[in-house]
Amino acid sequence: MTTRDCPKQSTLRIMALEAQMLTTEEFASLLTVCNAAINSSVSAIPAAHSARLIALGYMVDLSGELRMTTPGRIRIYAGQLAG
């Protein structure tokens, strides 16, 4: 089995390509959600940003509260790759 055949590697490559497509404003919205404490409410971010970040799997809406996902934390760790 080569690296190309590994589903995990393929998924990471796809996520990296999608991640590069975030605008500076979308990345800032991702940081806003990340920096919110578990029991605090998140400052409002644009609806288009939350919809896109949810679609990319970087956050989820749990009973009206935006929360980070593991891919979202990985995305922040990777930094703003392209704007």
C-alpha positions in Angstrom: 0.0 0.0 0.0 1.5 3.3 -1.1 0.9 6.7 0.5 -1.4 7.5 -2.5 -3.5 4.5 -1.7 -4.0 5.5 2.0 -7.5 7.1 2.5 -6.2 9.1 5.4 -3.5 10.8 3.3 -6.0 11.5 0.5 -8.4 13.1 3.0 -5.7 15.3 4.4 -4.7 16.4 0.9 -8.3 17.3 0.0 -8.7 19.2 3.3 -5.5 21.1 2.7 -6.7 22.1 -0.8 -10.1 23.3 0.6 -8.4 25.0 3.5 -6.4 27.2 1.1 -9.6 28.7 -0.2 -10.5 30.5 3.0 -10.6 34.3 2.8 -8.9 36.3 5.4 -12.3 37.2 6.9 -13.4 33.6 7.0 -10.2 32.6 8.8 -10.8 35.4 11.3 -14.3 34.1 11.9 -12.8 30.6 12.5 -10.4 32.1 15.0 -13.3 33.9 16.7 -15.2 30.7 17.3 -12.0 28.9 18.4 -11.2 31.6 21.0 -14.6 31.4 22.6 -14.8 29.6 25.9 -17.0 26.6 26.1 -19.6 28.3 28.3 -19.5 31.7 26.6 -21.4 32.8 23.6 -19.5 33.4 20.4 -19.4 36.9 19.0 -21.6 37.0 15.9 -19.9 36.0 12.7 -21.4 36.5 9.3 -23.9 33.9 8.4 -22.1 33.1 5.1 -18.9 32.5 7.0 -20.5 30.1 9.5 -22.3 28.3 6.7 -19.1 27.8 4.7 -17.0 26.8 7.8 -19.7 24.3 8.8 -19.8 22.9 5.2 -16.0 22.5 5.3 -16.3 20.6 8.6 -14.4 23.2 10.6 -17.2 23.9 13.0 -20.7 22.6 14.0 -23.9 24.2 15.2 -25.0 22.5 18.4 -28.3 23.8 19.5 -27.6 27.3 18.1 -24.0 27.5 19.5 -21.0 27.3 17.1 -18.3 24.9 18.2 -15.0 23.9 16.7 -14.3 20.5 15.3 -11.0 18.6 15.2 -10.5 19.6 11.6 -11.2 23.2 12.5 -8.5 23.1 15.2 -6.1 21.5 12.7 -6.9 24.2 10.2 -6.1 26.9 12.7 -2.8 25.1 13.6 -1.9 25.0 9.9 -2.4 28.8 9.8 -3.7 31.0 7.0 -2.1 29.2 4.0 -3.6 31.4 1.3 -5.9 34.4 1.2 
